[in-house]
Amino acid sequence: MSHFIFWTLGFALLWAGLNLFDDEIVFIVTAIVGSAFVLIGLVTSPPQLQLVVEIGLVLALFNVCTQCIKRGDRS
């Protein structure tokens, strides 16, 4: 259950960095720390949940890549 705590902290920090802070340095720090908490939450989660998250991320990335290819932007 600790992975839910890390995910909550991580996503809360990412939300706070995007919506509450105007200073770029504070935004970058909160984004890095929030991403680290989300990553720690993923690492400490059960393998079945890791597999579901990984499949979802691969499908999302595949969708973005196919949209870029359709527009002709291959970078």
Phi, psi and omega per residue, in radians:
M1 nan -0.226 -3.126
S2 -1.162 -0.413 -3.141
H3 -1.142 -0.528 3.084
F4 -1.183 -0.606 3.098
I5 -1.151 -0.793 3.118
F6 -1.108 -0.725 3.114
W7 -1.120 -0.726 3.131
T8 -1.090 -0.821 3.104
L9 -1.089 -0.764 -3.105
G10 -1.126 -0.840 -3.137
F11 -1.217 -0.563 3.068
A12 -1.141 -0.721 3.099
L13 -1.164 -0.705 3.092
L14 -1.109 -0.737 3.103
W15 -1.102 -0.783 -3.133
A16 -1.098 -0.722 3.128
G17 -1.102 -0.651 -3.123
L18 -1.362 -0.568 -2.970
N19 -1.914 -0.404 -2.992
L20 -1.851 -0.495 -2.999
F21 -1.863 2.373 3.096
D22 -1.707 -0.401 -3.109
D23 -1.301 2.311 -3.078
E24 -1.154 -0.661 -3.124
I25 -1.124 -0.785 3.131
V26 -1.127 -0.689 3.101
F27 -1.073 -0.796 -3.121
I28 -1.126 -0.744 -3.137
V29 -1.132 -0.790 3.139
T30 -1.160 -0.599 3.106
A31 -1.173 -0.712 3.135
I32 -1.195 -0.808 -3.130
V33 -1.168 -0.714 3.090
G34 -1.093 -0.731 3.091
S35 -1.117 -0.652 3.102
A36 -1.126 -0.740 3.108
F37 -1.110 -0.716 3.111
V38 -1.120 -0.723 3.114
L39 -1.127 -0.748 3.094
I40 -1.081 -0.704 3.088
G41 -1.082 -0.671 3.108
L42 -1.202 -0.692 -3.120
V43 -1.168 -0.636 -3.100
T44 -1.513 -0.051 3.138
S45 -1.385 2.833 3.119
P46 -1.112 2.666 -3.103
P47 -1.017 -0.593 3.138
Q48 -1.120 -0.716 3.118
L49 -1.208 -0.646 3.083
Q50 -1.065 -0.713 -3.138
L51 -1.139 -0.739 3.131
V52 -1.118 -0.765 3.126
V53 -1.127 -0.742 -3.138
E54 -1.106 -0.750 3.114
I55 -1.100 -0.732 3.108
G56 -1.090 -0.715 3.125
L57 -1.176 -0.698 3.121
V58 -1.137 -0.738 3.108
L59 -1.115 -0.706 3.116
A60 -1.133 -0.757 3.125
L61 -1.152 -0.689 3.102
F62 -1.070 -0.702 3.126
N63 -1.110 -0.753 3.120
V64 -1.126 -0.737 -3.131
C65 -1.134 -0.712 3.136
T66 -1.180 -0.583 3.078
Q67 -1.167 -0.668 3.106
C68 -1.146 -0.698 -3.139
I69 -1.158 -0.675 3.116
K70 -1.123 -0.587 3.124
R71 -1.420 -0.224 3.141
G72 1.598 0.059 3.130
D73 -1.629 1.771 -3.060
R74 -1.705 0.224 -3.129
S75 -1.545 nan nan
